[in-house]
């Protein structure tokens, strides 16, 4: 497989970075090609803006998704975005490794999505979910957090973490057509002993060694929705 | 009231910007003080990084939240962050106006939260929700999107939009102690006629004129959780 790891942690020696390095080692050991987009190391631009387009269709009024679509067709996207799009296109499996910031991605990773998941390639009109641009590829989210598991479950104080990540898991990765694997969460990281972190690294390694059997998240199927994306009436009985 | 509007849209003439301008006019007309943080106009730095701290406690290993806490105490946060913290501290009502990017905030606004909602001021330890640093202030989210309402409701193709925004509504604003008002959503904006946009502006104006009676979202109360933030057993009968 071709694998792309997109990594977003500001500290090189962090546990999140250790999870990323472990993935590189294990996956290369299995014979896979592994590319890494280390967003902090490359000082990736987080903010989607007019300057992402060398040659705008409408210089008077910015509709970001429309300019994406045109810039893809005319190859006038900024070079950093072009490079990342190519990396995603080449991969069979996309892995995102990041610490949870405010129950979602650090802004630098959100910006990678805002800028790289361009209209016309990743999605467009009804080309979403099982009709999305990335159909045939898998995606895996690996997140570290300070909270304990009981705080981020259904009925816990903050509610279910997978639900909190729905904008990413379903609204972004699933939407673009990726088959989304069950995410990996490392809880309470800054507060646990080294042995507990070692155990989490081993769990992560075991997951990667058995990635083919990792469960996937259910996503909508376009066949169940009409041309306005309203649910089709179901025949009963 | 002192009101802070944090605005994140790359196009000055966008409908989202019109909603922001309408809010400024209506709220000033009511006699309120209104400050605006226009993140695109001020080229706000989105990425939380080591360079946010002039004088690190631990230059060898970055724990962002710990450095936030120390920098607040020593007044060594970068000037843009200090300014935004002061603006939030001064306000009674915080309004966020932004277009939905991938079912959440544009990265520039996520970065405003990552960098400005500092540990030790907005939250800390068990100082969250009704014990959070921003208790006594209100927050209102105003979001524009391309999708139609039926696509982002319970049972719709993408699921409930308020649920998608839970990382912001509960996990950020509620977590920090804000009383979170029912959000305002403007649907299908790029595709509707001018008259429909005018109607949405009027709905927004009516909301603002009656902001005191806007419903609020339920949030956890710390009294219901023990010292590990696990739910306390409830006495029944």
Interface residues (C-beta under 8 A of the other chain):
Chain A: X10 X11 X13 X14 X40 X46 X47 X48 X49 X50 X61 X62 X63 X64 X65 X101 X102 X103 X104 X105 X106 X107 X108 X110 X111 X113 X114 X117 X129 X146 X148 X150 X151 X155 X156 X157 X158 X159 X163 X164 X166 X167 X168 X170 X171 X172 X175 X190 X220 X225 X228 X229 X230 X231
Chain B: X10 X11 X13 X14 X40 X46 X47 X48 X49 X50 X61 X62 X63 X64 X65 X101 X102 X103 X104 X105 X106 X107 X108 X110 X111 X113 X114 X117 X129 X146 X148 X150 X151 X155 X156 X157 X158 X159 X163 X164 X165 X166 X167 X168 X170 X171 X172 X175 X190 X220 X225 X228 X229 X230 X231
